[in-house]
Amino acid sequence: MSTPGAATPDAASIQPAKGKLGIMTVGMGAVCTTLIAGVEAVRKGLAKPIGSLTQMGTIRLGKRTDAKSPLIKDFLPIAQLDDLVFTGWDIFGGNLYDAAKTADVLDKETLEKIRPYLESIEPMPAAFDQNYVKRLTPTRIKKGKNKRDLAEQLRKDIQEFKKKTDRQVMIWTGSTEIFLSPTAVHQTLAAFEKGMENDDPGIAPSQLYAWAALTEGIPFINGAPNLTVDIPAMNELSRKMNAPICGRDFKTGQTLIKSVLAPAFKARMLGVSGWFSTNILGNRDGEVLDDPSSFKTKEESKLGLLDLILQPELYPDLYKNIFHKVRINYYPPRGDSKEGWDNIDIFGWLGYPMQLKVDFLCRDSILAAPLALDLCLFMDLAARTPSLKGLGIQEWLSFYFKAPDSAPGVYPEHDLFIQQMKMKNTLRHIMGEDLITHLGLDYYG
């Protein structure tokens, strides 16, 4: 931690990151194995944690002339990589080395160097229902008399892990569930818990994990677009247990680019008439999204940000009639190397048309893994910070999500640069440092 932050009452109120941080992953496939293998590779000095803000990013303190920009990991009392312990659940058998080979994201040479560590981690049987992820056939799942029983089994798994670690976070790195809309069962905690007893179809497996985690006082992160914690019942439980929650669906590839380009068009008052986005990918995520009911969940997550960034109600001449289309195509030969292609029709001075085309050949899990790491470390920090842990929704972490969550009646912020400013100012705030507004007038007299 930096000396200025450590000297403030705000920073002193944050509980220290003592002992082991247990990270519980739901779904131990491509993203999870890339995350865990990557952390171990970094710990062994085999690679750098590229893409991780907590490990490689800096934060400016004070004026530009002060020249104080410590590493975020040195400024904040966040957990060290050496203190991370992993466990999780999956619907398939085998250890994490087997899972990483199946995912085929990391090269064989890297995996062999960390093989003993990966082989030491075996997933627990998952709480799973094929009605919610239709393209996957499980081989190792829990059995229970109803959804409440399954959720209580998850709580027992968590309680056992608590004996081996000092603090815990849970993160969903599993597949996209079918599209669900909130119903009466999601409106209160009492209704939700009754719904688990009655096997309400509106309660998906991801919600069982979230309920189990929050009931145990553990922060929950949702890396997929499922309807999970963004319901009143989970918000109520989060606040009651001082267990933070955040948004959904990691913002990694195509949507990351949209959250950069759309603010640029708006900043220069350039109009947008159409935005066509298509993706091809061949990993398990692509296979799952080949099912229309799961694709609908992802589509809703991807479609939402343009309206919220461009605000057509304020700028009808520029953005009122945008034709926005999103497509995802399963193409097995591509594997985890996703291609996101965008055709954007814009118009400028006097309405003259122009085009921008973007072809992003990216690696899905390589982009997602550092986000997952950052979120686990930041959510653990939030759980130890008095001014954050009782808020429920951690809106300052919107930076990482396609579908950020926000307080009722407050629209979510999607602009990547506003999200970054919000996040860094939150970190300055909890450490007792001055917020940075970038006004800068005091430099000139």
Secondary structure, DSSP 8 states (H G I E B T S, - for coil): --HHHHTSHHHHTS----S-EEEEEE--SHHHHHHHHHHHHHHTTSS--TT-HHHH-B--BS-GGG-B--BHHHHS----GGGEEEEEEESS-S-HHHHHHHHT-S-HHHHHHTHHHHHT---EEB---TTTSTT---SSB---SSHHHHHHHHHHHHHHHHTT-SEEEEEE-S---------GGGSSHHHHHHHHHTT-TT--HHHHHHHHHHHTT--EEE-SS-SSS-SHHHHHHHHHHT--EEEEEE--SHHHHHHHHHHHHHHTT-EEEEEEEEEEE-SHHHHHHTSHHHHHHHHHHHHHHHHHHH-TTT-HHHHTT-EEEEEEEE-GGGTT--EEEEEEEEE-GGG-EEEEEEEEE--HHHHHHHHHHHHHHHHHHHHT-HHHHTTSB-GGGGGGEEE----TTS-----HHHHHHHHHHHHHHHTT--------GGGG-
